[in-house]
Amino acid sequence: MAVTSDALRSSKKDLPINSSTEKALEETMLSPRFYTTDFKAIDKISIEVVRKEWNKLMSEFEVDSNIDHFQRPKDMQDNYSKISSDVYDEFVDFLISSITSEFSGCVLYAEIKKRVKNEDMKKLFGYMARDESRHAGFINQWLKDFNIGVDLSFLTKAKKYTFFKPKFIFYATYLSEKIGYARYISIYRQVEKHPEFRFHPIFLWFEKWCNDEFRHGEAFALLMRSDPSLLKGVNLLWIKFFLLAVFATMFVRDHKRPELHKALNLSPTEYDMQVFEITTEISKQVFPVLLDIKNPKFLQNLQKLRSINEELETCANTGIFSLKKIVLGGKMAVCFTKLFFMKSITNKLPEDFRVKPSW
């Protein structure tokens, strides 16, 4: 359920905004969303069954090891906007998508902190809002080199908000944080080994950046493990759905950026499958059910999903008769359903929820 007030709709129409803010405001199947949730339900969460692990994690947040990380040093104050025209549009799209995703987390976490009285929840979501605010602001610094910085304050007011129950927030955001880690570390390792493909300085920050993402995922793992009901019964189907939705969205979106991946000397398919493998391995800490990403049919159906989406976008751009869009939409639903009903992998949860990032 999307919620936007009439006042916000009005402000969106009346105020002039730049192209990057317009892009961040887009509501498509692939674009990052803003969320709201049941704050009263989150206020009632008890983490006593994982208190020992929780206190250790909160100590790590409190140390704030990246407090000075997201700063551009004096020798990097130059304008880095001169990028190959082949890569420019896709790189900017990547940055705008990333800033929207990071800022989405910031807004949600800050609102939870504001709306709850539970001290454990206030502390956790305050820390995570702090981190995501830094990430979004840092990306915006580089976007401003292109004179297209995103108006984050306007985005807060004008972006539509989707309501998710807390458990859906946990599943989706856990995966968002962990797959964010896997994406950033995979790109960082590539440019670390091959600096000739590091066409922009922002990649230098990805190693420590992804550690923030990893720690956020650990927090959501604890929230889920504090309530065993979230990890059994019908919720196993929801976990599988969110795993598939996150993986499929990434696969389709990344294949829309061939020049960006070419510039990094990465194959979009190989890169995505590596990210899925890392994320799947990490997810063993909390999810009793996992996708069988090594089944050849998994990749085959993702490729079909991508192909159908390309046809749909062509229809949208050319204004082709809507009946074709309905047919393609049906084909996409069938393809997603086939992926969903592929045999999954049963995972026995380890006693120790912590996973050391070793990639």
C-alpha positions as CSV (number, residue, x, y, z in Angstrom):
1,M,0.0,0.0,0.0
2,A,1.6,3.3,-1.1
3,V,0.8,6.4,0.9
4,T,1.4,10.0,-0.2
5,S,-0.5,13.0,1.1
6,D,-2.2,15.5,-1.2
7,A,0.1,18.2,0.2
8,L,3.2,16.2,-0.9
9,R,1.7,15.6,-4.3
10,S,1.1,19.3,-4.6
11,S,4.7,20.1,-3.5
12,K,6.0,17.7,-6.1
13,K,4.2,19.5,-8.8
14,D,5.0,23.1,-7.7
15,L,8.7,22.9,-6.9
16,P,11.4,22.8,-9.6
17,I,13.7,19.8,-9.3
18,N,16.7,18.6,-11.3
19,S,16.9,15.5,-13.4
20,S,18.7,13.4,-10.8
21,T,16.0,14.1,-8.2
22,E,13.3,13.3,-10.8
23,K,15.1,10.0,-11.4
24,A,15.2,9.2,-7.7
25,L,11.5,9.9,-7.5
26,E,10.6,7.3,-10.2
27,E,8.3,4.5,-9.1
28,T,9.2,1.5,-11.3
29,M,9.5,-2.2,-10.6
30,L,13.3,-1.8,-10.4
31,S,13.6,1.5,-8.6
32,P,14.4,1.6,-4.8
33,R,11.4,2.4,-2.6
34,F,10.8,4.3,0.6
35,Y,9.1,2.4,3.4
36,T,7.0,2.9,6.5
37,T,5.9,0.3,9.0
38,D,4.0,-0.6,12.2
39,F,6.0,1.4,14.7
40,K,3.9,0.1,17.7
41,A,4.9,-3.5,16.7
42,I,8.6,-2.6,16.6
43,D,8.2,-0.9,20.0
44,K,7.2,-4.2,21.5
45,I,10.2,-6.2,20.2
46,S,12.2,-8.0,22.9
47,I,15.8,-9.1,22.1
48,E,16.4,-10.8,25.5
49,V,17.0,-14.2,24.0
50,V,19.9,-12.7,22.0
51,R,21.0,-10.1,24.6
52,K,24.6,-11.2,24.8
53,E,25.1,-11.0,21.0
54,W,23.1,-7.8,20.8
55,N,25.3,-6.0,23.4
56,K,28.4,-7.0,21.5
57,L,26.9,-5.7,18.2
58,M,25.8,-2.4,19.8
59,S,29.3,-1.9,21.1
60,E,30.6,-2.2,17.6
61,F,28.1,0.4,16.4
62,E,29.1,2.7,19.3
63,V,32.8,2.6,18.4
64,D,31.8,4.0,15.0
65,S,34.9,2.9,13.2
66,N,34.0,4.7,10.0
67,I,33.4,8.1,11.6
68,D,36.1,9.7,9.5
69,H,35.9,7.5,6.4
70,F,33.3,9.3,4.3
71,Q,35.3,12.4,3.7
72,R,37.0,13.5,0.4
73,P,40.6,14.2,1.2
74,K,42.2,17.4,0.0
75,D,44.0,15.7,-2.9
76,M,40.6,14.5,-4.2
77,Q,38.7,17.8,-4.3
78,D,39.1,17.9,-8.1
79,N,36.1,17.5,-10.5
80,Y,35.9,13.9,-11.5
81,S,32.9,14.3,-13.8
82,K,34.9,13.8,-17.0
83,I,33.9,10.2,-17.7
84,S,33.6,8.4,-21.0
85,S,30.3,9.2,-22.6
86,D,29.7,5.5,-23.0
87,V,29.8,5.0,-19.3
88,Y,28.5,8.3,-18.0
89,D,24.7,7.6,-18.1
90,E,25.0,4.2,-16.6
91,F,27.4,5.3,-13.9
92,V,25.1,8.2,-12.9
93,D,22.1,5.8,-12.9
94,F,24.1,3.5,-10.6
95,L,24.9,6.4,-8.2
96,I,21.3,7.7,-8.2
97,S,20.0,4.3,-7.5
98,S,22.5,3.8,-4.8
99,I,21.8,7.1,-3.1
100,T,18.1,6.5,-3.2
101,S,18.5,3.1,-1.6
102,E,20.9,4.4,1.1
103,F,18.7,7.3,1.9
104,S,15.6,5.1,2.0
105,G,17.2,3.2,4.8
106,C,18.2,6.4,6.5
107,V,14.6,7.8,6.4
108,L,13.1,4.6,7.6
109,Y,15.6,4.0,10.4
110,A,15.3,7.7,11.6
111,E,11.5,7.5,11.7
112,I,11.6,4.3,13.7
113,K,14.0,5.9,16.2
114,K,11.7,8.9,16.5
115,R,8.5,6.9,16.9
116,V,9.4,4.2,19.4
117,K,10.2,4.3,23.1
118,N,11.9,0.9,23.2
119,E,15.5,1.8,24.1
120,D,17.1,-1.2,22.3
121,M,15.2,-0.2,19.1
122,K,16.0,3.5,19.5
123,K,19.7,2.8,19.8
124,L,19.9,0.4,16.9
125,F,18.0,2.4,14.4
126,G,19.7,5.6,15.5
127,Y,23.1,4.0,14.7
128,M,21.9,2.7,11.3
129,A,20.3,6.0,10.4
130,R,23.6,7.7,11.2
131,D,25.5,5.3,8.9
132,E,23.1,5.5,6.0
133,S,23.0,9.3,6.2
134,R,26.7,9.4,5.7
135,H,26.6,7.0,2.8
136,A,23.9,9.0,1.0
137,G,25.6,12.3,1.7
138,F,28.9,10.9,0.4
139,I,27.4,9.8,-2.9
140,N,25.8,13.2,-3.2
141,Q,29.2,14.9,-3.0
142,W,30.4,13.0,-6.1
143,L,27.1,13.6,-7.9
144,K,27.5,17.3,-7.4
145,D,30.7,17.1,-9.5
146,F,28.2,16.4,-12.3
147,N,26.0,19.3,-11.2
148,I,23.2,16.8,-10.5
149,G,23.2,16.3,-6.8
150,V,19.9,14.7,-5.5
151,D,17.7,17.0,-3.4
152,L,17.5,14.7,-0.4
153,S,15.2,16.9,1.7
154,F,12.7,17.1,-1.2
155,L,13.0,13.4,-1.8
156,T,11.9,12.8,1.8
157,K,8.7,14.8,1.3
158,A,7.8,13.8,-2.3
159,K,8.7,10.1,-2.6
160,K,5.9,7.7,-2.1
161,Y,6.1,5.4,0.9
162,T,5.2,1.8,0.8
163,F,3.8,0.2,4.0
164,F,5.5,-3.1,5.0
165,K,4.8,-5.1,8.2
166,P,7.9,-5.3,10.4
167,K,8.7,-8.9,9.4
168,F,8.7,-7.8,5.7
169,I,11.0,-4.9,6.6
170,F,13.3,-7.4,8.3
171,Y,13.4,-9.9,5.4
172,A,13.8,-7.2,2.7
173,T,16.2,-4.9,4.6
174,Y,18.4,-7.8,5.8
175,L,18.8,-8.9,2.2
176,S,19.3,-5.3,1.0
177,E,22.1,-4.8,3.5
178,K,23.8,-8.1,2.8
179,I,23.5,-8.0,-0.9
180,G,24.8,-4.4,-0.7
181,Y,27.9,-5.8,1.1
182,A,28.4,-8.4,-1.5
183,R,28.0,-5.9,-4.4
184,Y,30.4,-3.4,-2.9
185,I,33.1,-5.9,-1.9
186,S,33.0,-7.6,-5.3
187,I,33.6,-4.3,-7.1
188,Y,36.3,-3.3,-4.6
189,R,38.2,-6.6,-5.0
190,Q,38.0,-6.1,-8.8
191,V,39.5,-2.6,-8.8
192,E,41.9,-3.6,-6.0
193,K,43.4,-6.3,-8.3
194,H,43.0,-4.2,-11.4
195,P,43.4,-0.5,-10.6
196,E,43.4,0.3,-14.4
197,F,39.6,-0.3,-14.3
198,R,39.0,2.1,-11.4
199,F,37.6,4.9,-13.5
200,H,36.3,6.9,-10.5
201,P,37.7,7.4,-7.0
202,I,34.5,6.5,-5.2
203,F,35.4,2.8,-5.6
204,L,38.3,3.4,-3.1
205,W,35.8,3.7,-0.3
206,F,33.9,0.5,-1.0
207,E,35.8,-1.8,1.4
208,K,35.0,0.0,4.6
209,W,31.6,1.1,3.3
210,C,30.5,-2.5,2.8
211,N,31.5,-3.3,6.4
212,D,28.7,-0.9,7.5
213,E,26.3,-2.8,5.3
214,F,27.4,-6.1,6.7
215,R,27.0,-4.8,10.3
216,H,23.4,-3.6,9.5
217,G,22.6,-7.0,8.2
218,E,23.9,-8.6,11.4
219,A,21.4,-6.4,13.4
220,F,18.5,-7.6,11.3
221,A,19.7,-11.2,11.7
222,L,19.5,-10.8,15.5
223,L,16.0,-9.2,15.3
224,M,14.8,-12.2,13.3
225,R,16.5,-14.7,15.6
226,S,15.0,-13.0,18.6
227,D,11.6,-14.2,17.4
228,P,11.6,-17.8,16.1
229,S,8.1,-17.5,14.6
230,L,9.6,-15.3,11.9
231,L,11.7,-18.2,10.6
232,K,9.2,-21.0,10.3
233,G,5.8,-22.0,8.9
234,V,4.3,-19.8,6.2
235,N,7.1,-17.3,6.8
236,L,9.5,-19.6,5.0
237,L,7.5,-18.8,1.8
238,W,7.9,-15.1,2.5
239,I,11.6,-15.5,3.0
240,K,11.9,-17.4,-0.3
241,F,9.8,-14.7,-2.0
242,F,12.1,-11.8,-0.8
243,L,15.2,-13.7,-1.7
244,L,14.0,-14.2,-5.2
245,A,12.6,-10.7,-5.6
246,V,15.9,-9.1,-4.5
247,F,18.0,-11.4,-6.7
248,A,15.8,-11.0,-9.7
249,T,15.6,-7.2,-9.4
250,M,19.4,-6.9,-9.2
251,F,19.9,-9.2,-12.2
252,V,17.5,-7.3,-14.4
253,R,18.8,-3.9,-13.3
254,D,22.5,-4.8,-13.7
255,H,22.0,-6.0,-17.2
256,K,20.6,-2.6,-18.1
257,R,24.2,-1.2,-17.4
258,P,26.4,-3.2,-19.8
259,E,28.9,-0.3,-20.4
260,L,29.4,0.3,-16.7
261,H,30.3,-3.3,-16.1
262,K,32.5,-3.3,-19.2
263,A,34.4,-0.4,-17.9
264,L,35.0,-2.4,-14.7
265,N,35.9,-5.4,-16.8
266,L,33.1,-7.4,-15.2
267,S,30.5,-9.6,-16.9
268,P,27.1,-8.6,-15.5
269,T,26.0,-12.2,-15.3
270,E,29.2,-13.5,-13.7
271,Y,29.2,-10.5,-11.3
272,D,25.6,-11.1,-10.3
273,M,26.1,-14.8,-9.8
274,Q,29.1,-14.1,-7.6
275,V,27.1,-11.6,-5.5
276,F,24.2,-14.2,-5.2
277,E,26.7,-16.8,-4.0
278,I,28.2,-14.5,-1.4
279,T,24.7,-13.4,-0.2
280,T,23.4,-17.0,-0.1
281,E,26.4,-18.1,2.0
282,I,25.9,-15.2,4.4
283,S,22.2,-15.8,4.6
284,K,22.8,-19.2,6.2
285,Q,23.2,-17.3,9.5
286,V,19.4,-16.7,9.7
287,F,17.4,-18.1,6.8
288,P,16.2,-21.7,7.1
289,V,15.4,-21.8,3.4
290,L,17.7,-20.7,0.5
291,L,17.5,-20.5,-3.2
292,D,19.3,-23.1,-5.3
293,I,21.3,-20.7,-7.4
294,K,23.5,-23.4,-8.8
295,N,20.6,-25.1,-10.5
296,P,21.0,-24.3,-14.2
297,K,17.3,-23.5,-14.4
298,F,17.8,-20.6,-12.0
299,L,20.0,-18.6,-14.3
300,Q,18.0,-19.7,-17.4
301,N,14.8,-18.3,-15.9
302,L,16.5,-15.1,-14.7
303,Q,17.7,-14.6,-18.3
304,K,14.1,-15.1,-19.6
305,L,12.9,-12.6,-17.0
306,R,15.4,-10.0,-18.2
307,S,14.5,-10.6,-21.8
308,I,10.8,-10.1,-21.1
309,N,11.5,-7.0,-19.1
310,E,13.4,-5.5,-22.0
311,E,10.4,-6.1,-24.3
312,L,8.2,-4.5,-21.8
313,E,10.4,-1.4,-21.6
314,T,10.4,-1.2,-25.4
315,C,6.6,-1.2,-25.4
316,A,6.5,1.5,-22.8
317,N,8.9,3.7,-24.7
318,T,7.2,3.2,-28.1
319,G,3.6,3.3,-26.8
320,I,2.8,-0.1,-28.4
321,F,-0.8,-1.3,-27.9
322,S,-1.3,-2.1,-24.2
323,L,-2.6,-5.7,-24.9
324,K,1.0,-6.7,-25.7
325,K,2.1,-5.2,-22.3
326,I,-0.5,-7.4,-20.6
327,V,0.7,-10.5,-22.4
328,L,4.4,-9.7,-21.5
329,G,3.4,-8.9,-17.9
330,G,1.7,-12.4,-17.8
331,K,4.9,-14.0,-19.2
332,M,7.0,-12.3,-16.5
333,A,4.6,-13.5,-13.8
334,V,4.9,-17.1,-15.1
335,C,8.6,-16.9,-15.3
336,F,8.9,-15.5,-11.7
337,T,6.5,-18.3,-10.5
338,K,8.7,-20.9,-12.1
339,L,11.6,-19.5,-10.2
340,F,9.7,-19.4,-7.0
341,F,8.6,-23.1,-7.2
342,M,12.0,-24.4,-8.0
343,K,13.2,-26.7,-5.2
344,S,14.8,-24.7,-2.5
345,I,17.7,-25.6,-0.1
346,T,16.9,-26.4,3.6
347,N,19.4,-24.8,5.9
348,K,20.0,-25.6,9.6
349,L,20.7,-22.4,11.5
350,P,24.1,-22.3,13.2
351,E,24.3,-21.6,16.9
352,D,26.5,-18.6,16.3
353,F,24.7,-16.1,14.2
354,R,27.9,-14.1,13.4
355,V,29.5,-14.6,10.0
356,K,32.9,-13.2,9.4
357,P,33.2,-11.2,6.1
358,S,36.0,-13.0,4.3
359,W,35.4,-12.1,0.7
